[in-house]
Amino acid sequence: MERCGYPDCRSLSIGTFSLVPLCQTHMDTIRTESKKWFTGGRNMSYETARVEYLQIADQIPWSQPMLDLKYGR
Ligand SMILES: [Zn+2]
């Protein structure tokens, strides 16, 4: 089994989020946060609304921060 992709987490992954392996705790955390974001949190800035997601975003090629880097937005 793979390890959780969250920085400094040593737990085993139970599945993937955007292809990043995550343990149960971080899967729950990031899913909850994403749901909040997609159901109306968009008046918050990306950086404050998706703190947990941003921890793994550098492993997701199509994540907003990676696209910003690539296309300079
Ligand atoms: Zn974890």
N, CA, C, O and the ligand as a Tripos MOL2 file, in Angstrom:
@<TRIPOS>MOLECULE
protein
  293   291    74     0     0
PROTEIN
NO_CHARGES

@<TRIPOS>ATOM
      1 N           0.8330   -1.2200    0.0000 N.3       1 MET1
      2 CA          0.0000    0.0000    0.0000 C.3       1 MET1
      3 C           0.8530    1.2510    0.0000 C.2       1 MET1
      4 O           1.9730    1.2600    0.5110 O.2       1 MET1
      5 N           0.3150    2.2900   -0.5730 N.am      2 GLU2
      6 CA          1.0270    3.5610   -0.6180 C.3       2 GLU2
      7 C           0.8500    4.3400    0.6790 C.2       2 GLU2
      8 O          -0.0780    4.1160    1.4560 O.2       2 GLU2
      9 N           1.7830    5.2620    0.8720 N.am      3 ARG3
     10 CA          1.6800    6.1770    2.0100 C.3       3 ARG3
     11 C           0.8360    7.3850    1.6040 C.2       3 ARG3
     12 O           0.7140    7.7220    0.4260 O.2       3 ARG3
     13 N           0.2670    8.0150    2.6120 N.am      4 CYS4
     14 CA         -0.4920    9.2440    2.4000 C.3       4 CYS4
     15 C           0.4120   10.3200    1.7870 C.2       4 CYS4
     16 O           1.5640   10.4660    2.1950 O.2       4 CYS4
     17 N          -0.1000   11.0670    0.8190 N.am      5 GLY5
     18 CA          0.7010   12.0810    0.1310 C.3       5 GLY5
     19 C           0.7470   13.4200    0.8510 C.2       5 GLY5
     20 O           1.4240   14.3450    0.4040 O.2       5 GLY5
     21 N           0.0240   13.5270    1.9690 N.am      6 TYR6
     22 CA          0.0310   14.7780    2.7340 C.3       6 TYR6
     23 C           1.3940   14.9490    3.3840 C.2       6 TYR6
     24 O           1.9450   13.9880    3.9210 O.2       6 TYR6
     25 N           1.9580   16.1800    3.3440 N.am      7 PRO7
     26 CA          3.2970   16.3930    3.9010 C.3       7 PRO7
     27 C           3.4240   15.8980    5.3430 C.2       7 PRO7
     28 O           2.5820   16.2050    6.1860 O.2       7 PRO7
     29 N           4.4640   15.1420    5.6150 N.am      8 ASP8
     30 CA          4.7890   14.6370    6.9530 C.3       8 ASP8
     31 C           3.7830   13.6460    7.5280 C.2       8 ASP8
     32 O           3.8640   13.3250    8.7140 O.2       8 ASP8
     33 N           2.8560   13.1590    6.7450 N.am      9 CYS9
     34 CA          1.9220   12.1460    7.2340 C.3       9 CYS9
     35 C           2.4860   10.7730    6.9070 C.2       9 CYS9
     36 O           2.9030   10.5130    5.7780 O.2       9 CYS9
     37 N           2.4940    9.9000    7.9020 N.am     10 ARG10
     38 CA          3.0920    8.5690    7.7220 C.3      10 ARG10
     39 C           2.0370    7.4730    7.5820 C.2      10 ARG10
     40 O           2.3750    6.2920    7.5030 O.2      10 ARG10
     41 N           0.7630    7.8590    7.5520 N.am     11 SER11
     42 CA         -0.2970    6.8430    7.5010 C.3      11 SER11
     43 C          -0.3980    6.2070    6.1190 C.2      11 SER11
     44 O           0.0550    6.7770    5.1260 O.2      11 SER11
     45 N          -0.9940    5.0280    6.0680 N.am     12 LEU12
     46 CA         -1.2210    4.3640    4.7910 C.3      12 LEU12
     47 C          -2.4180    4.9960    4.0920 C.2      12 LEU12
     48 O          -3.3730    5.4210    4.7420 O.2      12 LEU12
     49 N          -2.3620    5.0550    2.7640 N.am     13 SER13
     50 CA         -3.4800    5.6400    2.0210 C.3      13 SER13
     51 C          -4.6430    4.6580    1.9660 C.2      13 SER13
     52 O          -4.4560    3.4410    1.9750 O.2      13 SER13
     53 N          -5.8490    5.2200    1.9100 N.am     14 ILE14
     54 CA         -7.0520    4.3970    1.7530 C.3      14 ILE14
     55 C          -7.6750    4.6300    0.3830 C.2      14 ILE14
     56 O          -8.6480    3.9720    0.0120 O.2      14 ILE14
     57 N          -7.1120    5.5640   -0.3580 N.am     15 GLY15
     58 CA         -7.6230    5.8860   -1.6830 C.3      15 GLY15
     59 C          -6.8980    7.1060   -2.2010 C.2      15 GLY15
     60 O          -5.9190    7.5530   -1.6050 O.2      15 GLY15
     61 N          -7.3810    7.6550   -3.3270 N.am     16 THR16
     62 CA         -6.7100    8.8280   -3.8880 C.3      16 THR16
     63 C          -7.6750    9.9780   -4.0640 C.2      16 THR16
     64 O          -8.8750    9.7860   -4.2630 O.2      16 THR16
     65 N          -7.1310   11.1700   -3.9860 N.am     17 PHE17
     66 CA         -7.8690   12.3990   -4.2760 C.3      17 PHE17
     67 C          -7.0730   13.1100   -5.3540 C.2      17 PHE17
     68 O          -5.9270   13.4980   -5.1260 O.2      17 PHE17
     69 N          -7.6740   13.2860   -6.5360 N.am     18 SER18
     70 CA         -6.9410   13.8560   -7.6790 C.3      18 SER18
     71 C          -5.6190   13.1190   -7.9010 C.2      18 SER18
     72 O          -4.5850   13.7320   -8.1660 O.2      18 SER18
     73 N          -5.6770   11.8000   -7.7890 N.am     19 LEU19
     74 CA         -4.5330   10.8960   -7.9870 C.3      19 LEU19
     75 C          -3.5010   10.9270   -6.8690 C.2      19 LEU19
     76 O          -2.5180   10.1880   -6.9330 O.2      19 LEU19
     77 N          -3.6860   11.7500   -5.8550 N.am     20 VAL20
     78 CA         -2.7650   11.7810   -4.7180 C.3      20 VAL20
     79 C          -3.2810   10.8070   -3.6450 C.2      20 VAL20
     80 O          -4.4120   10.9490   -3.1790 O.2      20 VAL20
     81 N          -2.4690    9.8280   -3.2540 N.am     21 PRO21
     82 CA         -2.9060    8.8930   -2.2160 C.3      21 PRO21
     83 C          -3.0770    9.5990   -0.8790 C.2      21 PRO21
     84 O          -2.2240   10.3940   -0.4830 O.2      21 PRO21
     85 N          -4.1690    9.3170   -0.1810 N.am     22 LEU22
     86 CA         -4.4300    9.9640    1.1090 C.3      22 LEU22
     87 C          -4.9140    8.9440    2.1280 C.2      22 LEU22
     88 O          -5.5720    7.9630    1.7820 O.2      22 LEU22
     89 N          -4.5750    9.1900    3.3970 N.am     23 CYS23
     90 CA         -5.0890    8.3690    4.4790 C.3      23 CYS23
     91 C          -6.5280    8.8000    4.7850 C.2      23 CYS23
     92 O          -7.0180    9.7900    4.2400 O.2      23 CYS23
     93 N          -7.1870    8.0520    5.6540 N.am     24 GLN24
     94 CA         -8.5830    8.3460    5.9880 C.3      24 GLN24
     95 C          -8.7610    9.7750    6.5180 C.2      24 GLN24
     96 O          -9.6780   10.4900    6.1120 O.2      24 GLN24
     97 N          -7.8830   10.1710    7.4170 N.am     25 THR25
     98 CA         -7.9960   11.5000    8.0330 C.3      25 THR25
     99 C          -7.8990   12.6150    7.0040 C.2      25 THR25
    100 O          -8.7370   13.5160    6.9670 O.2      25 THR25
    101 N          -6.8670   12.5460    6.1680 N.am     26 HIS26
    102 CA         -6.6630   13.6220    5.2030 C.3      26 HIS26
    103 C          -7.6620   13.5690    4.0570 C.2      26 HIS26
    104 O          -8.0050   14.6000    3.4790 O.2      26 HIS26
    105 N          -8.1280   12.3700    3.7290 N.am     27 MET27
    106 CA         -9.1990   12.2490    2.7380 C.3      27 MET27
    107 C         -10.4410   12.9870    3.2380 C.2      27 MET27
    108 O         -11.0400   13.7750    2.5070 O.2      27 MET27
    109 N         -10.8190   12.7250    4.4870 N.am     28 ASP28
    110 CA        -11.9870   13.3820    5.0810 C.3      28 ASP28
    111 C         -11.8040   14.8900    5.1210 C.2      28 ASP28
    112 O         -12.7010   15.6440    4.7440 O.2      28 ASP28
    113 N         -10.6330   15.3240    5.5830 N.am     29 THR29
    114 CA        -10.3490   16.7520    5.7180 C.3      29 THR29
    115 C         -10.4610   17.4650    4.3780 C.2      29 THR29
    116 O         -11.1080   18.5060    4.2630 O.2      29 THR29
    117 N          -9.8230   16.8900    3.3720 N.am     30 ILE30
    118 CA         -9.7750   17.5550    2.0720 C.3      30 ILE30
    119 C         -11.1170   17.4720    1.3430 C.2      30 ILE30
    120 O         -11.5040   18.4060    0.6420 O.2      30 ILE30
    121 N         -11.8180   16.3630    1.5100 N.am     31 ARG31
    122 CA        -13.1510   16.2570    0.9070 C.3      31 ARG31
    123 C         -14.1140   17.2780    1.5050 C.2      31 ARG31
    124 O         -14.8690   17.9310    0.7840 O.2      31 ARG31
    125 N         -14.0800   17.4070    2.8250 N.am     32 THR32
    126 CA        -14.9550   18.3610    3.5140 C.3      32 THR32
    127 C         -14.6550   19.7830    3.0540 C.2      32 THR32
    128 O         -15.5570   20.5720    2.7710 O.2      32 THR32
    129 N         -13.3700   20.0830    2.9880 N.am     33 GLU33
    130 CA        -12.9560   21.4210    2.5670 C.3      33 GLU33
    131 C         -13.3660   21.6980    1.1200 C.2      33 GLU33
    132 O         -13.8370   22.7930    0.8120 O.2      33 GLU33
    133 N         -13.1950   20.7290    0.2420 N.am     34 SER34
    134 CA        -13.5450   20.9030   -1.1590 C.3      34 SER34
    135 C         -15.0420   21.0950   -1.3430 C.2      34 SER34
    136 O         -15.4850   21.9050   -2.1570 O.2      34 SER34
    137 N         -15.8130   20.3350   -0.5710 N.am     35 LYS35
    138 CA        -17.2640   20.4360   -0.6490 C.3      35 LYS35
    139 C         -17.7150   21.8410   -0.2640 C.2      35 LYS35
    140 O         -18.5780   22.4350   -0.9100 O.2      35 LYS35
    141 N         -17.1120   22.3520    0.7970 N.am     36 LYS36
    142 CA        -17.4120   23.7020    1.2630 C.3      36 LYS36
    143 C         -17.0930   24.7180    0.1670 C.2      36 LYS36
    144 O         -17.8580   25.6470   -0.0950 O.2      36 LYS36
    145 N         -15.9530   24.5090   -0.4520 N.am     37 TRP37
    146 CA        -15.5020   25.4110   -1.5170 C.3      37 TRP37
    147 C         -16.4530   25.3710   -2.7090 C.2      37 TRP37
    148 O         -16.8380   26.4180   -3.2310 O.2      37 TRP37
    149 N         -16.8300   24.1840   -3.1380 N.am     38 PHE38
    150 CA        -17.6550   24.0560   -4.3400 C.3      38 PHE38
    151 C         -19.1250   24.3610   -4.0890 C.2      38 PHE38
    152 O         -19.8840   24.5490   -5.0400 O.2      38 PHE38
    153 N         -19.5380   24.4140   -2.8240 N.am     39 THR39
    154 CA        -20.9400   24.7340   -2.5530 C.3      39 THR39
    155 C         -21.0960   26.1410   -1.9950 C.2      39 THR39
    156 O         -22.0170   26.4010   -1.2210 O.2      39 THR39
    157 N         -20.2260   27.0310   -2.3700 N.am     40 GLY40
    158 CA        -20.4720   28.4260   -2.0240 C.3      40 GLY40
    159 C         -19.3520   29.1520   -1.3270 C.2      40 GLY40
    160 O         -19.5110   30.3120   -0.9470 O.2      40 GLY40
    161 N         -18.2230   28.4980   -1.1500 N.am     41 GLY41
    162 CA        -17.1130   29.1610   -0.4860 C.3      41 GLY41
    163 C         -16.2960   30.0500   -1.4000 C.2      41 GLY41
    164 O         -15.2460   30.5600   -1.0090 O.2      41 GLY41
    165 N         -16.7830   30.2370   -2.6230 N.am     42 ARG42
    166 CA        -15.9510   30.9250   -3.6030 C.3      42 ARG42
    167 C         -15.8020   32.4290   -3.3800 C.2      42 ARG42
    168 O         -15.0540   33.1040   -4.0880 O.2      42 ARG42
    169 N         -16.5260   32.9410   -2.3860 N.am     43 ASN43
    170 CA        -16.2810   34.3480   -2.0610 C.3      43 ASN43
    171 C         -15.0460   34.4910   -1.1760 C.2      43 ASN43
    172 O         -14.5790   35.6000   -0.9130 O.2      43 ASN43
    173 N         -14.5210   33.3410   -0.7180 N.am     44 MET44
    174 CA        -13.2570   33.3520    0.0100 C.3      44 MET44
    175 C         -12.1260   33.2490   -1.0060 C.2      44 MET44
    176 O         -12.3390   32.8060   -2.1350 O.2      44 MET44
    177 N         -10.9390   33.6540   -0.6100 N.am     45 SER45
    178 CA         -9.8130   33.4940   -1.5300 C.3      45 SER45
    179 C          -9.4120   32.0260   -1.5500 C.2      45 SER45
    180 O          -9.6080   31.2940   -0.5800 O.2      45 SER45
    181 N          -8.8610   31.6270   -2.6480 N.am     46 TYR46
    182 CA         -8.4400   30.2400   -2.8330 C.3      46 TYR46
    183 C          -7.4740   29.8180   -1.7370 C.2      46 TYR46
    184 O          -7.5450   28.7000   -1.2260 O.2      46 TYR46
    185 N          -6.5950   30.6980   -1.3910 N.am     47 GLU47
    186 CA         -5.5460   30.3910   -0.4070 C.3      47 GLU47
    187 C          -6.1090   30.1380    0.9940 C.2      47 GLU47
    188 O          -5.5780   29.3090    1.7330 O.2      47 GLU47
    189 N          -7.1800   30.8450    1.3610 N.am     48 THR48
    190 CA         -7.7360   30.6440    2.6950 C.3      48 THR48
    191 C          -8.7870   29.5390    2.7020 C.2      48 THR48
    192 O          -8.9940   28.8880    3.7270 O.2      48 THR48
    193 N          -9.4560   29.3190    1.5640 N.am     49 ALA49
    194 CA        -10.5310   28.3260    1.5140 C.3      49 ALA49
    195 C         -10.0020   26.9140    1.3030 C.2      49 ALA49
    196 O         -10.6760   25.9450    1.6510 O.2      49 ALA49
    197 N          -8.8360   26.7880    0.7500 N.am     50 ARG50
    198 CA         -8.3450   25.4530    0.3970 C.3      50 ARG50
    199 C          -6.9620   25.1780    0.9840 C.2      50 ARG50
    200 O          -6.0620   24.6850    0.3040 O.2      50 ARG50
    201 N          -6.8240   25.5080    2.2490 N.am     51 VAL51
    202 CA         -5.5450   25.3590    2.9560 C.3      51 VAL51
    203 C          -5.0350   23.9230    2.8970 C.2      51 VAL51
    204 O          -3.8600   23.6910    2.6100 O.2      51 VAL51
    205 N          -5.9080   22.9660    3.1650 N.am     52 GLU52
    206 CA         -5.5000   21.5540    3.1920 C.3      52 GLU52
    207 C          -5.1810   21.0460    1.7780 C.2      52 GLU52
    208 O          -4.1920   20.3470    1.5540 O.2      52 GLU52
    209 N          -6.0400   21.4160    0.8500 N.am     53 TYR53
    210 CA         -5.8230   21.0020   -0.5390 C.3      53 TYR53
    211 C          -4.4850   21.5140   -1.0690 C.2      53 TYR53
    212 O          -3.7800   20.8140   -1.7970 O.2      53 TYR53
    213 N          -4.1540   22.7280   -0.6950 N.am     54 LEU54
    214 CA         -2.8950   23.3150   -1.1700 C.3      54 LEU54
    215 C          -1.6750   22.5540   -0.6570 C.2      54 LEU54
    216 O          -0.5960   22.6420   -1.2430 O.2      54 LEU54
    217 N          -1.8430   21.8060    0.4400 N.am     55 GLN55
    218 CA         -0.7480   20.9780    0.9580 C.3      55 GLN55
    219 C          -0.3630   19.8640   -0.0110 C.2      55 GLN55
    220 O           0.7850   19.4200   -0.0400 O.2      55 GLN55
    221 N          -1.3290   19.4250   -0.7950 N.am     56 ILE56
    222 CA         -1.0380   18.3400   -1.7430 C.3      56 ILE56
    223 C          -1.0620   18.8180   -3.1910 C.2      56 ILE56
    224 O          -0.8010   18.0430   -4.1100 O.2      56 ILE56
    225 N          -1.3780   20.1050   -3.3920 N.am     57 ALA57
    226 CA         -1.5920   20.6320   -4.7510 C.3      57 ALA57
    227 C          -0.3570   20.5230   -5.6390 C.2      57 ALA57
    228 O          -0.4800   20.4140   -6.8590 O.2      57 ALA57
    229 N           0.8240   20.5510   -5.0410 N.am     58 ASP58
    230 CA          2.0220   20.4790   -5.8870 C.3      58 ASP58
    231 C           2.2230   19.0710   -6.4570 C.2      58 ASP58
    232 O           3.1200   18.8490   -7.2710 O.2      58 ASP58
    233 N           1.3880   18.1290   -6.0290 N.am     59 GLN59
    234 CA          1.4430   16.7800   -6.6020 C.3      59 GLN59
    235 C           0.3580   16.5680   -7.6530 C.2      59 GLN59
    236 O           0.2540   15.4930   -8.2430 O.2      59 GLN59
    237 N          -0.4580   17.6180   -7.8830 N.am     60 ILE60
    238 CA         -1.5580   17.5220   -8.8340 C.3      60 ILE60
    239 C          -1.2790   18.4560  -10.0170 C.2      60 ILE60
    240 O          -1.3780   19.6750   -9.8770 O.2      60 ILE60
    241 N          -0.9320   17.8940  -11.1760 N.am     61 PRO61
    242 CA         -0.4960   18.7180  -12.3140 C.3      61 PRO61
    243 C          -1.5410   19.7320  -12.7710 C.2      61 PRO61
    244 O          -1.1830   20.7840  -13.3010 O.2      61 PRO61
    245 N          -2.8330   19.4340  -12.5730 N.am     62 TRP62
    246 CA         -3.8780   20.3370  -13.0580 C.3      62 TRP62
    247 C          -4.4760   21.1920  -11.9430 C.2      62 TRP62
    248 O          -5.5100   21.8290  -12.1460 O.2      62 TRP62
    249 N          -3.8430   21.2180  -10.7700 N.am     63 SER63
    250 CA         -4.3530   22.0570   -9.6920 C.3      63 SER63
    251 C          -4.1170   23.5280  -10.0100 C.2      63 SER63
    252 O          -3.2300   23.8690  -10.7930 O.2      63 SER63
    253 N          -4.9110   24.3870   -9.4010 N.am     64 GLN64
    254 CA         -4.8160   25.8210   -9.6700 C.3      64 GLN64
    255 C          -3.4060   26.3850   -9.4790 C.2      64 GLN64
    256 O          -2.9190   27.1050  -10.3510 O.2      64 GLN64
    257 N          -2.7450   26.0820   -8.3730 N.am     65 PRO65
    258 CA         -1.3840   26.6380   -8.1970 C.3      65 PRO65
    259 C          -0.4160   26.1590   -9.2640 C.2      65 PRO65
    260 O           0.4540   26.9160   -9.6950 O.2      65 PRO65
    261 N          -0.5540   24.9110   -9.6950 N.am     66 MET66
    262 CA          0.3390   24.3990  -10.7240 C.3      66 MET66
    263 C           0.0440   25.0440  -12.0710 C.2      66 MET66
    264 O           0.9650   25.3100  -12.8440 O.2      66 MET66
    265 N          -1.2220   25.2970  -12.3600 N.am     67 LEU67
    266 CA         -1.5880   25.9670  -13.6090 C.3      67 LEU67
    267 C          -1.0960   27.4110  -13.5960 C.2      67 LEU67
    268 O          -0.6470   27.9410  -14.6120 O.2      67 LEU67
    269 N          -1.1880   28.0300  -12.4350 N.am     68 ASP68
    270 CA         -0.6880   29.4000  -12.2950 C.3      68 ASP68
    271 C           0.7950   29.4560  -12.6170 C.2      68 ASP68
    272 O           1.2670   30.3540  -13.3140 O.2      68 ASP68
    273 N           1.5100   28.4820  -12.0980 N.am     69 LEU69
    274 CA          2.9490   28.4150  -12.3510 C.3      69 LEU69
    275 C           3.2450   28.2210  -13.8330 C.2      69 LEU69
    276 O           4.1090   28.8800  -14.4110 O.2      69 LEU69
    277 N           2.5050   27.3030  -14.4210 N.am     70 LYS70
    278 CA          2.7520   26.9180  -15.8140 C.3      70 LYS70
    279 C           2.3950   28.0280  -16.7820 C.2      70 LYS70
    280 O           3.1320   28.3010  -17.7290 O.2      70 LYS70
    281 N           1.2380   28.6780  -16.5360 N.am     71 TYR71
    282 CA          0.7630   29.6690  -17.4790 C.3      71 TYR71
    283 C           0.9280   31.0940  -16.9840 C.2      71 TYR71
    284 O           0.5380   32.0470  -17.6590 O.2      71 TYR71
    285 N           1.5040   31.2310  -15.8070 N.am     72 GLY72
    286 CA          1.7770   32.5610  -15.2680 C.3      72 GLY72
    287 C           0.5590   33.4030  -15.0000 C.2      72 GLY72
    288 O           0.5860   34.6180  -15.1910 O.2      72 GLY72
    289 N          -0.5450   32.7540  -14.5470 N.am     73 ARG73
    290 CA         -1.7510   33.5240  -14.2560 C.3      73 ARG73
    291 C          -1.7240   34.0950  -12.8620 C.2      73 ARG73
    292 O          -2.6670   34.7730  -12.4540 O.2      73 ARG73
    293 ZN         -2.5520   11.5520    5.9050 Zn       74 ZN74
@<TRIPOS>BOND
     1     1     2 1
     2     2     3 1
     3     3     4 2
     4     3     5 am
     5     5     6 1
     6     6     7 1
     7     7     8 2
     8     7     9 am
     9     9    10 1
    10    10    11 1
    11    11    12 2
    12    11    13 am
    13    13    14 1
    14    14    15 1
    15    15    16 2
    16    15    17 am
    17    17    18 1
    18    18    19 1
    19    19    20 2
    20    19    21 am
    21    21    22 1
    22    22    23 1
    23    23    24 2
    24    23    25 am
    25    25    26 1
    26    26    27 1
    27    27    28 2
    28    27    29 am
    29    29    30 1
    30    30    31 1
    31    31    32 2
    32    31    33 am
    33    33    34 1
    34    34    35 1
    35    35    36 2
    36    35    37 am
    37    37    38 1
    38    38    39 1
    39    39    40 2
    40    39    41 am
    41    41    42 1
    42    42    43 1
    43    43    44 2
    44    43    45 am
    45    45    46 1
    46    46    47 1
    47    47    48 2
    48    47    49 am
    49    49    50 1
    50    50    51 1
    51    51    52 2
    52    51    53 am
    53    53    54 1
    54    54    55 1
    55    55    56 2
    56    55    57 am
    57    57    58 1
    58    58    59 1
    59    59    60 2
    60    59    61 am
    61    61    62 1
    62    62    63 1
    63    63    64 2
    64    63    65 am
    65    65    66 1
    66    66    67 1
    67    67    68 2
    68    67    69 am
    69    69    70 1
    70    70    71 1
    71    71    72 2
    72    71    73 am
    73    73    74 1
    74    74    75 1
    75    75    76 2
    76    75    77 am
    77    77    78 1
    78    78    79 1
    79    79    80 2
    80    79    81 am
    81    81    82 1
    82    82    83 1
    83    83    84 2
    84    83    85 am
    85    85    86 1
    86    86    87 1
    87    87    88 2
    88    87    89 am
    89    89    90 1
    90    90    91 1
    91    91    92 2
    92    91    93 am
    93    93    94 1
    94    94    95 1
    95    95    96 2
    96    95    97 am
    97    97    98 1
    98    98    99 1
    99    99   100 2
   100    99   101 am
   101   101   102 1
   102   102   103 1
   103   103   104 2
   104   103   105 am
   105   105   106 1
   106   106   107 1
   107   107   108 2
   108   107   109 am
   109   109   110 1
   110   110   111 1
   111   111   112 2
   112   111   113 am
   113   113   114 1
   114   114   115 1
   115   115   116 2
   116   115   117 am
   117   117   118 1
   118   118   119 1
   119   119   120 2
   120   119   121 am
   121   121   122 1
   122   122   123 1
   123   123   124 2
   124   123   125 am
   125   125   126 1
   126   126   127 1
   127   127   128 2
   128   127   129 am
   129   129   130 1
   130   130   131 1
   131   131   132 2
   132   131   133 am
   133   133   134 1
   134   134   135 1
   135   135   136 2
   136   135   137 am
   137   137   138 1
   138   138   139 1
   139   139   140 2
   140   139   141 am
   141   141   142 1
   142   142   143 1
   143   143   144 2
   144   143   145 am
   145   145   146 1
   146   146   147 1
   147   147   148 2
   148   147   149 am
   149   149   150 1
   150   150   151 1
   151   151   152 2
   152   151   153 am
   153   153   154 1
   154   154   155 1
   155   155   156 2
   156   155   157 am
   157   157   158 1
   158   158   159 1
   159   159   160 2
   160   159   161 am
   161   161   162 1
   162   162   163 1
   163   163   164 2
   164   163   165 am
   165   165   166 1
   166   166   167 1
   167   167   168 2
   168   167   169 am
   169   169   170 1
   170   170   171 1
   171   171   172 2
   172   171   173 am
   173   173   174 1
   174   174   175 1
   175   175   176 2
   176   175   177 am
   177   177   178 1
   178   178   179 1
   179   179   180 2
   180   179   181 am
   181   181   182 1
   182   182   183 1
   183   183   184 2
   184   183   185 am
   185   185   186 1
   186   186   187 1
   187   187   188 2
   188   187   189 am
   189   189   190 1
   190   190   191 1
   191   191   192 2
   192   191   193 am
   193   193   194 1
   194   194   195 1
   195   195   196 2
   196   195   197 am
   197   197   198 1
   198   198   199 1
   199   199   200 2
   200   199   201 am
   201   201   202 1
   202   202   203 1
   203   203   204 2
   204   203   205 am
   205   205   206 1
   206   206   207 1
   207   207   208 2
   208   207   209 am
   209   209   210 1
   210   210   211 1
   211   211   212 2
   212   211   213 am
   213   213   214 1
   214   214   215 1
   215   215   216 2
   216   215   217 am
   217   217   218 1
   218   218   219 1
   219   219   220 2
   220   219   221 am
   221   221   222 1
   222   222   223 1
   223   223   224 2
   224   223   225 am
   225   225   226 1
   226   226   227 1
   227   227   228 2
   228   227   229 am
   229   229   230 1
   230   230   231 1
   231   231   232 2
   232   231   233 am
   233   233   234 1
   234   234   235 1
   235   235   236 2
   236   235   237 am
   237   237   238 1
   238   238   239 1
   239   239   240 2
   240   239   241 am
   241   241   242 1
   242   242   243 1
   243   243   244 2
   244   243   245 am
   245   245   246 1
   246   246   247 1
   247   247   248 2
   248   247   249 am
   249   249   250 1
   250   250   251 1
   251   251   252 2
   252   251   253 am
   253   253   254 1
   254   254   255 1
   255   255   256 2
   256   255   257 am
   257   257   258 1
   258   258   259 1
   259   259   260 2
   260   259   261 am
   261   261   262 1
   262   262   263 1
   263   263   264 2
   264   263   265 am
   265   265   266 1
   266   266   267 1
   267   267   268 2
   268   267   269 am
   269   269   270 1
   270   270   271 1
   271   271   272 2
   272   271   273 am
   273   273   274 1
   274   274   275 1
   275   275   276 2
   276   275   277 am
   277   277   278 1
   278   278   279 1
   279   279   280 2
   280   279   281 am
   281   281   282 1
   282   282   283 1
   283   283   284 2
   284   283   285 am
   285   285   286 1
   286   286   287 1
   287   287   288 2
   288   287   289 am
   289   289   290 1
   290   290   291 1
   291   291   292 2
@<TRIPOS>SUBSTRUCTURE
     1 MET1         2 RESIDUE 1 A MET
     2 GLU2         6 RESIDUE 1 A GLU
     3 ARG3        10 RESIDUE 1 A ARG
     4 CYS4        14 RESIDUE 1 A CYS
     5 GLY5        18 RESIDUE 1 A GLY
     6 TYR6        22 RESIDUE 1 A TYR
     7 PRO7        26 RESIDUE 1 A PRO
     8 ASP8        30 RESIDUE 1 A ASP
     9 CYS9        34 RESIDUE 1 A CYS
    10 ARG10       38 RESIDUE 1 A ARG
    11 SER11       42 RESIDUE 1 A SER
    12 LEU12       46 RESIDUE 1 A LEU
    13 SER13       50 RESIDUE 1 A SER
    14 ILE14       54 RESIDUE 1 A ILE
    15 GLY15       58 RESIDUE 1 A GLY
    16 THR16       62 RESIDUE 1 A THR
    17 PHE17       66 RESIDUE 1 A PHE
    18 SER18       70 RESIDUE 1 A SER
    19 LEU19       74 RESIDUE 1 A LEU
    20 VAL20       78 RESIDUE 1 A VAL
    21 PRO21       82 RESIDUE 1 A PRO
    22 LEU22       86 RESIDUE 1 A LEU
    23 CYS23       90 RESIDUE 1 A CYS
    24 GLN24       94 RESIDUE 1 A GLN
    25 THR25       98 RESIDUE 1 A THR
    26 HIS26      102 RESIDUE 1 A HIS
    27 MET27      106 RESIDUE 1 A MET
    28 ASP28      110 RESIDUE 1 A ASP
    29 THR29      114 RESIDUE 1 A THR
    30 ILE30      118 RESIDUE 1 A ILE
    31 ARG31      122 RESIDUE 1 A ARG
    32 THR32      126 RESIDUE 1 A THR
    33 GLU33      130 RESIDUE 1 A GLU
    34 SER34      134 RESIDUE 1 A SER
    35 LYS35      138 RESIDUE 1 A LYS
    36 LYS36      142 RESIDUE 1 A LYS
    37 TRP37      146 RESIDUE 1 A TRP
    38 PHE38      150 RESIDUE 1 A PHE
    39 THR39      154 RESIDUE 1 A THR
    40 GLY40      158 RESIDUE 1 A GLY
    41 GLY41      162 RESIDUE 1 A GLY
    42 ARG42      166 RESIDUE 1 A ARG
    43 ASN43      170 RESIDUE 1 A ASN
    44 MET44      174 RESIDUE 1 A MET
    45 SER45      178 RESIDUE 1 A SER
    46 TYR46      182 RESIDUE 1 A TYR
    47 GLU47      186 RESIDUE 1 A GLU
    48 THR48      190 RESIDUE 1 A THR
    49 ALA49      194 RESIDUE 1 A ALA
    50 ARG50      198 RESIDUE 1 A ARG
    51 VAL51      202 RESIDUE 1 A VAL
    52 GLU52      206 RESIDUE 1 A GLU
    53 TYR53      210 RESIDUE 1 A TYR
    54 LEU54      214 RESIDUE 1 A LEU
    55 GLN55      218 RESIDUE 1 A GLN
    56 ILE56      222 RESIDUE 1 A ILE
    57 ALA57      226 RESIDUE 1 A ALA
    58 ASP58      230 RESIDUE 1 A ASP
    59 GLN59      234 RESIDUE 1 A GLN
    60 ILE60      238 RESIDUE 1 A ILE
    61 PRO61      242 RESIDUE 1 A PRO
    62 TRP62      246 RESIDUE 1 A TRP
    63 SER63      250 RESIDUE 1 A SER
    64 GLN64      254 RESIDUE 1 A GLN
    65 PRO65      258 RESIDUE 1 A PRO
    66 MET66      262 RESIDUE 1 A MET
    67 LEU67      266 RESIDUE 1 A LEU
    68 ASP68      270 RESIDUE 1 A ASP
    69 LEU69      274 RESIDUE 1 A LEU
    70 LYS70      278 RESIDUE 1 A LYS
    71 TYR71      282 RESIDUE 1 A TYR
    72 GLY72      286 RESIDUE 1 A GLY
    73 ARG73      290 RESIDUE 1 A ARG
    74 ZN74       293 GROUP 0 **** ****
